[in-house]
Amino acid sequence: MIDHKFKLKKDDTVQLIAGKDKGKSGKIVKVIREKDRVIVEGANLVKKAMKRKSQQDRGGIVEIEASIHISNVMIVCKKCGPTRIGFKMENDAKVRVCKKCGEAL
């Protein structure tokens, strides 16, 4: 597997560009770097059978967010909507910027 830097981070607002929830947007809850996947809040919901872990805990079928490949999501810029990410050096710091408008993300 190629070790590369991820342009997306936790708490970024992204829009799904492929799959059953195409067009939906939400925040990234978790980035799974080993598998090049992200978990997006409220998107790609799947039903999963859960065992009860304690006496008070309810088992049964639960809806949880499944991971999505990183290539199927696109970051959303506040100004211009879904866009790609570029990098720019500002004051000796590497900053992520919108490719369309140049706004810092």
C-alpha positions as protocol buffer text, in pm:
chain_id: "A"
residue {
  index: 1
  type: MET
  ca { x: 0 y: 0 z: 0 }
}
residue {
  index: 2
  type: ILE
  ca { x: 126 y: 347 z: -87 }
}
residue {
  index: 3
  type: ASP
  ca { x: 193 y: 574 z: 210 }
}
residue {
  index: 4
  type: HIS
  ca { x: 65 y: 916 z: 106 }
}
residue {
  index: 5
  type: LYS
  ca { x: -65 y: 1224 z: 282 }
}
residue {
  index: 6
  type: PHE
  ca { x: -440 y: 1258 z: 311 }
}
residue {
  index: 7
  type: LYS
  ca { x: -588 y: 1591 z: 210 }
}
residue {
  index: 8
  type: LEU
  ca { x: -907 y: 1521 z: 409 }
}
residue {
  index: 9
  type: LYS
  ca { x: -916 y: 1539 z: 788 }
}
residue {
  index: 10
  type: LYS
  ca { x: -1160 y: 1470 z: 1070 }
}
residue {
  index: 11
  type: ASP
  ca { x: -1442 y: 1732 z: 1101 }
}
residue {
  index: 12
  type: ASP
  ca { x: -1411 y: 1839 z: 733 }
}
residue {
  index: 13
  type: THR
  ca { x: -1746 y: 1888 z: 558 }
}
residue {
  index: 14
  type: VAL
  ca { x: -1759 y: 1663 z: 252 }
}
residue {
  index: 15
  type: GLN
  ca { x: -2009 y: 1570 z: -19 }
}
residue {
  index: 16
  type: LEU
  ca { x: -2049 y: 1219 z: -158 }
}
residue {
  index: 17
  type: ILE
  ca { x: -1986 y: 1205 z: -532 }
}
residue {
  index: 18
  type: ALA
  ca { x: -2056 y: 833 z: -587 }
}
residue {
  index: 19
  type: GLY
  ca { x: -2254 y: 547 z: -434 }
}
residue {
  index: 20
  type: LYS
  ca { x: -2606 y: 504 z: -298 }
}
residue {
  index: 21
  type: ASP
  ca { x: -2596 y: 836 z: -105 }
}
residue {
  index: 22
  type: LYS
  ca { x: -2457 y: 1045 z: -392 }
}
residue {
  index: 23
  type: GLY
  ca { x: -2518 y: 1418 z: -331 }
}
residue {
  index: 24
  type: LYS
  ca { x: -2548 y: 1392 z: 48 }
}
residue {
  index: 25
  type: SER
  ca { x: -2307 y: 1588 z: 264 }
}
residue {
  index: 26
  type: GLY
  ca { x: -2182 y: 1556 z: 620 }
}
residue {
  index: 27
  type: LYS
  ca { x: -1882 y: 1579 z: 849 }
}
residue {
  index: 28
  type: ILE
  ca { x: -1601 y: 1325 z: 855 }
}
residue {
  index: 29
  type: VAL
  ca { x: -1623 y: 1128 z: 1180 }
}
residue {
  index: 30
  type: LYS
  ca { x: -1315 y: 910 z: 1127 }
}
residue {
  index: 31
  type: VAL
  ca { x: -1033 y: 868 z: 873 }
}
residue {
  index: 32
  type: ILE
  ca { x: -909 y: 510 z: 823 }
}
residue {
  index: 33
  type: ARG
  ca { x: -565 y: 567 z: 670 }
}
residue {
  index: 34
  type: GLU
  ca { x: -468 y: 199 z: 632 }
}
residue {
  index: 35
  type: LYS
  ca { x: -763 y: 130 z: 400 }
}
residue {
  index: 36
  type: ASP
  ca { x: -796 y: 477 z: 233 }
}
residue {
  index: 37
  type: ARG
  ca { x: -1148 y: 517 z: 371 }
}
residue {
  index: 38
  type: VAL
  ca { x: -1353 y: 771 z: 568 }
}
residue {
  index: 39
  type: ILE
  ca { x: -1669 y: 751 z: 780 }
}
residue {
  index: 40
  type: VAL
  ca { x: -1914 y: 1035 z: 708 }
}
residue {
  index: 41
  type: GLU
  ca { x: -2182 y: 1139 z: 958 }
}
residue {
  index: 42
  type: GLY
  ca { x: -2531 y: 1031 z: 842 }
}
residue {
  index: 43
  type: ALA
  ca { x: -2414 y: 878 z: 512 }
}
residue {
  index: 44
  type: ASN
  ca { x: -2383 y: 517 z: 390 }
}
residue {
  index: 45
  type: LEU
  ca { x: -2600 y: 378 z: 671 }
}
residue {
  index: 46
  type: VAL
  ca { x: -2608 y: -1 z: 702 }
}
residue {
  index: 47
  type: LYS
  ca { x: -2799 y: -230 z: 936 }
}
residue {
  index: 48
  type: LYS
  ca { x: -2584 y: -441 z: 1168 }
}
residue {
  index: 49
  type: ALA
  ca { x: -2679 y: -708 z: 1421 }
}
residue {
  index: 50
  type: MET
  ca { x: -2531 y: -613 z: 1760 }
}
residue {
  index: 51
  type: LYS
  ca { x: -2489 y: -842 z: 2061 }
}
residue {
  index: 52
  type: ARG
  ca { x: -2579 y: -700 z: 2400 }
}
residue {
  index: 53
  type: LYS
  ca { x: -2261 y: -615 z: 2589 }
}
residue {
  index: 54
  type: SER
  ca { x: -2417 y: -576 z: 2933 }
}
residue {
  index: 55
  type: GLN
  ca { x: -2745 y: -658 z: 3112 }
}
residue {
  index: 56
  type: GLN
  ca { x: -2885 y: -307 z: 3052 }
}
residue {
  index: 57
  type: ASP
  ca { x: -2759 y: -280 z: 2694 }
}
residue {
  index: 58
  type: ARG
  ca { x: -3012 y: -353 z: 2418 }
}
residue {
  index: 59
  type: GLY
  ca { x: -2896 y: -584 z: 2143 }
}
residue {
  index: 60
  type: GLY
  ca { x: -3064 y: -626 z: 1804 }
}
residue {
  index: 61
  type: ILE
  ca { x: -3039 y: -460 z: 1466 }
}
residue {
  index: 62
  type: VAL
  ca { x: -2875 y: -115 z: 1468 }
}
residue {
  index: 63
  type: GLU
  ca { x: -2812 y: 134 z: 1187 }
}
residue {
  index: 64
  type: ILE
  ca { x: -2449 y: 254 z: 1175 }
}
residue {
  index: 65
  type: GLU
  ca { x: -2237 y: 451 z: 928 }
}
residue {
  index: 66
  type: ALA
  ca { x: -2016 y: 233 z: 708 }
}
residue {
  index: 67
  type: SER
  ca { x: -1688 y: 356 z: 561 }
}
residue {
  index: 68
  type: ILE
  ca { x: -1661 y: 509 z: 214 }
}
residue {
  index: 69
  type: HIS
  ca { x: -1354 y: 510 z: -9 }
}
residue {
  index: 70
  type: ILE
  ca { x: -1178 y: 847 z: 3 }
}
residue {
  index: 71
  type: SER
  ca { x: -1209 y: 888 z: -375 }
}
residue {
  index: 72
  type: ASN
  ca { x: -1590 y: 896 z: -345 }
}
residue {
  index: 73
  type: VAL
  ca { x: -1603 y: 1211 z: -132 }
}
residue {
  index: 74
  type: MET
  ca { x: -1518 y: 1573 z: -214 }
}
residue {
  index: 75
  type: ILE
  ca { x: -1451 y: 1856 z: 32 }
}
residue {
  index: 76
  type: VAL
  ca { x: -1704 y: 2140 z: 40 }
}
residue {
  index: 77
  type: CYS
  ca { x: -1575 y: 2500 z: 29 }
}
residue {
  index: 78
  type: LYS
  ca { x: -1786 y: 2759 z: 215 }
}
residue {
  index: 79
  type: LYS
  ca { x: -1777 y: 2993 z: -87 }
}
residue {
  index: 80
  type: CYS
  ca { x: -1802 y: 2773 z: -395 }
}
residue {
  index: 81
  type: GLY
  ca { x: -1927 y: 2427 z: -289 }
}
residue {
  index: 82
  type: PRO
  ca { x: -1761 y: 2091 z: -371 }
}
residue {
  index: 83
  type: THR
  ca { x: -1402 y: 2140 z: -482 }
}
residue {
  index: 84
  type: ARG
  ca { x: -1054 y: 1991 z: -492 }
}
residue {
  index: 85
  type: ILE
  ca { x: -780 y: 2077 z: -245 }
}
residue {
  index: 86
  type: GLY
  ca { x: -448 y: 2244 z: -314 }
}
residue {
  index: 87
  type: PHE
  ca { x: -165 y: 2350 z: -85 }
}
residue {
  index: 88
  type: LYS
  ca { x: -5 y: 2690 z: -34 }
}
residue {
  index: 89
  type: MET
  ca { x: 275 y: 2811 z: 194 }
}
residue {
  index: 90
  type: GLU
  ca { x: 169 y: 3095 z: 426 }
}
residue {
  index: 91
  type: ASN
  ca { x: 403 y: 3225 z: 698 }
}
residue {
  index: 92
  type: ASP
  ca { x: 619 y: 2908 z: 692 }
}
residue {
  index: 93
  type: ALA
  ca { x: 307 y: 2689 z: 729 }
}
residue {
  index: 94
  type: LYS
  ca { x: 149 y: 2458 z: 475 }
}
residue {
  index: 95
  type: VAL
  ca { x: -219 y: 2552 z: 432 }
}
residue {
  index: 96
  type: ARG
  ca { x: -495 y: 2367 z: 246 }
}
residue {
  index: 97
  type: VAL
  ca { x: -671 y: 2589 z: -9 }
}
residue {
  index: 98
  type: CYS
  ca { x: -972 y: 2561 z: -243 }
}
residue {
  index: 99
  type: LYS
  ca { x: -867 y: 2501 z: -605 }
}
residue {
  index: 100
  type: LYS
  ca { x: -1157 y: 2712 z: -738 }
}
residue {
  index: 101
  type: CYS
  ca { x: -1141 y: 3032 z: -530 }
}
residue {
  index: 102
  type: GLY
  ca { x: -810 y: 3004 z: -338 }
}
residue {
  index: 103
  type: GLU
  ca { x: -984 y: 3035 z: 1 }
}
residue {
  index: 104
  type: ALA
  ca { x: -807 y: 2862 z: 295 }
}
residue {
  index: 105
  type: LEU
  ca { x: -994 y: 2554 z: 414 }
}
